[in-house]
């Protein structure tokens, strides 16, 4: 693997900092509106195949949060005077949708009893008691849980976890033995895509998969992964769009100074005026959590602060 070589680590670190500088720190400064003194993104409704909103000029949906340097960029986004930034974030929504749409009893039970889904997966996949699941095992289980949603391959998981391809393949096989309904759901979804060239979200919106019959193996494999993920990611996109409409209507009817700022996939960001906090936070959370009744609860986490990073 590349990281076995010290020079590779330095090259990757250089790429990391170079991208942060060119894509965010320098670019964001250049995109400050001279009238407002702030940056303003644009959203496209019909660019992505899954129906997600797409942010551009600047893209504020891809600012990294997994690294300390990336989080520092979020600190540059500061609330206006008299307001605080609030984040309302759907918790593990695509895993919850998977539990519902594939009807996986162990996952449904885990979410209904508010169990730590990554700890539970680690216990089942690695064969250790719940109370003996280490932080490292939980992190691996988290990568597997979210990787499965995207149809991850053994090669992709091996690269992510920095293990051998065989070890990664064993993890995936063990996962499917514990949750056999997921493999059946994936196979059925791919078969449906091959028959129709599209898959459907929970609400029946079609997500087209044009390369599902491609003779190019790489394109076909990518299309199969798209077919697996699109009903989940697309349903998530449907939910949050409907929530945005309801919340906008609510803010308008109440004649609030508070306003919706950003949508970042599973998350809505708001400016909430100081004196409106008590009348808005619970209703916004309730609207998002009640957007659809599933076999498992929809949970929305809330953060707040003077900067975007503080609110996350």
N, C-alpha and C positions, 0 to 999 in steps of 0.2 A: 504494500500500500504506500501511497505517496508520503504519508506522514511518518513512515519509517526512516525518512531521510531528513536530517536537520535543515538542509537548504530548502526543501519543499515547504517546511513550516514557515520559513522567512518569506518565501514567495507568496504563500497563501495569506500571510499577515499583511504583506504589502498590497495585495489585491483588495483585501478587506478595507484597509484604510483609504486606498486610492478611490474605491467605489463610494465610500461614505463621503469623501471630499467632493468628488466630481458630481455625484448624483444628488447629494443633499446639501451639505454645508455651503458650497459655492453656488449651486443652482438655486437653492431656496432664497439666498440673499438677492440674486439677480431677478427673482420673480416677485419680490415685494411690490405691492401696488403703491405707487407714489401718493395716491389720494388717501387711502385708508391706512397705509403703513403696515399692511398685513398681506399674507399670501392667500389666494383664493383658487381652489381647485375647481375643475369641471368634471361632471359625471356623465358617462354615456350609459344609456339604458339597454342597448341591444348589441353590444360588442362581444360579450362572452357567450360561449355556447350554453352555459348553465343558467344564464339570466342574472348573474351577479352584476351589480353596478360596477363600473370601471372608472377609476379616478385618473385624471391626467392634467398636466400643465399647472402645477406639479402633481405627481402621483403621491398622494398622502396615505395610500393603503399599504405601501410596501416599506415604510420606515421600520427598520429592524428593531426588535425588542428583546432579542435573545442575548445580545452582547451589551456590555457596559457602555461602549462607545455609541451604539445605536440608541440606547436609552437617553444618553445625554442630548441627542438631537431633539428628542421629544420634550426635553426641558426648555427648549427655545420657544415652544408654543405656550404663550402666557395668556391667561384670562384677562379680559378687559376689566377696568375698575368697576366695582360694584357687582361683578359676576364671579362665579366659580365654574370650573370645568367639571362636568359630571360624565362618567362613563357607565353605560348600561350594556352589559356583555352577556350574551347567551352562553351558558356553561355547557361545554361538550355537546353542542346541539347536534352535530352530525352523528356522533355515537348514539345519542338518544333517538335520532331518526332511524338509524340502523336497527336499534333494538325494536322499534315500533314496526318499521316496514318489513323487516325480515322475520319479525315475531320470534325473537330469541329469548326463551324464558329466563335463563340465568341473568342476562343483561337487563331484562325488564324488571326482574326482582331486585337486582342490585340498585338500579336507579330509583325504584319505588321505596326502597328502604334506606336510601341515601348512603349507600356503601361507597367506599373509595374504589372506583371501577378499575383503576390502574393497579392498586394493591391486590384486588381480587383476581385480575388477569394474571399478575405475577405469580400468585399462589397456585393458580390452576395450571398455568403453562409450565412453570418451573418445578412444580410438585413440592412446594414447601408450605408449612402452616402459615396462616395469615400473619400471626404475630412474629414470624421469623423472616418476613419479607424485608430485605434491605433497601436502602435508597437506590442503590445501583440496579437491583432487580426491578424496582418500581419504574425507574427511568426507562429500562429496556421494554417493559410491558407497555408503557405509555407510547413509545415509538412504534411498537407492534400494533397497538389499538388504532392509532391514527394512520399508520401505514397501510393497514388492511383496507381502510376506507378508500384509499387512493390506489388500491390494487397493486401494492408494492411487490416487487420481485425479491427473490432471495439476494440477488446482487445488490439491489438498492438498499435493502435492510442491512446487509453486511457492511456496506459503505457507511451507512448512518451510525451503526453501533460499533464500527471498527472491530468486527469479528470476521471469521472465515465465512465463505458463502455456504458451506455445509452446515455450520452452526446456525446461520440465519435461516436456512431452509428447514432445519429441525425445529426452530422456534415457530415458524409459520405452520408447519405440519401439526405441531403440538397445539397451537392456537385453534386450528380447524377441528382437531379431535375434541377439544373442550367445547367448542361452539359450532357443531356440525351444520346448524341451520344457516350460518353465514356463507359457507361454501355453496350450499344449495341455492341460496338467494343470488349469489354472484353468478352462478352458472345459468340460472333462469333469466337473470337480467341480460347477460351476454347473448343468450339464445333469442330473447325478445328483440334485442338490438339488431341481430343478424336477420331476423325476419322482417323488421319494419324500418330499419335504418334510423330509428330514434328510440329513446327511452322517455319515461314520463315521471314528472314530479308527483308528490302526494296529491296535489290539487289538479293533476291531469295536464299540466303544461308540458309540451314536447321539447325535448333537448335532442337535436339531431346529431348523429354519429356517422359522418359521411365516409370514413375510411374503414368501416368495420369489415368490409370485404376486400380490402386492398391486398394486392399480391406482394406488396412490400411488407415483410414480416415485422419490421420496426413500427411502421405506420399502423398495421393491424393490431399489434400488441398495445400500442398507445391508445387506439380507439377502444379496445376492450377495457382498458383501465378507465377511460372516460365514461364508458357505459356503466361501469360499477359505481363511479363517484357521482355522476350527474344527477341521479334521482335524489341523492342526499344533499349535495351542495345546492342543487336547484330548488329543492323544497325549503332549505334554509333561506335562500334568496327570496322566495315567495313570501315566507313568513315575515322577514324583516321589512320588506317593501310594504306589506299590508300594515304592519305596525307603524311604520313611518307615516303612512297616510292618516291613520287614526290619531296618532300623537299630534301631527300638524293641525288637524281639525280641532283637537282639544285645546291646543295652545292658542289657536285663532279665536275660538269661542270664548275663552277666558281672557282674551286681550292681554296676553302675557308679554312682558319684556323679554322673557327667556326665549331661546330659540335653538333649534336643532342645527348643529354645525357640520358634522361628518358622519358618514357611514363607512365603517371599516369591516366589511364582511359580516362578522357575528356581533358587531359592536356599534352602538350609536353614541355619539359624543354631543353634549349640549353645553351651551352657556346657560346657566341658571342664575337668575337674578337673586340677590341675597334674601330679599323679603318674600320670594316666591317658592323657596325650597320646600317648605312644609306642605304646600298645596300641590306640588308637582311630582316629587320623587316617587311616592307610593303609587299614584295613578299611572305614571309612565311604566314603572315596573310591572304593575298589574296588567296593563294593556299588552305588553310584550309577552308575559307569561301565559296569558289567556287567548293568544291569537289562534290556537288550535288545541283541541283535546286529543292527546295521544295516550298510548298505553303507559307512558312514563311522563313524569312532570317536566315541563319546561322551566328551567331555573335561570334567573337573570341576576348576575352579580353587579354590584354598584361600587364605583370608586369616585372620589372627588378630590380636588386639589386646585392650587393656583396655576399649575402647569399640567400639560398633557401627561407627562410622566408620573406626576404625583397622583393623577386621577386613575391611572391604570391599575 
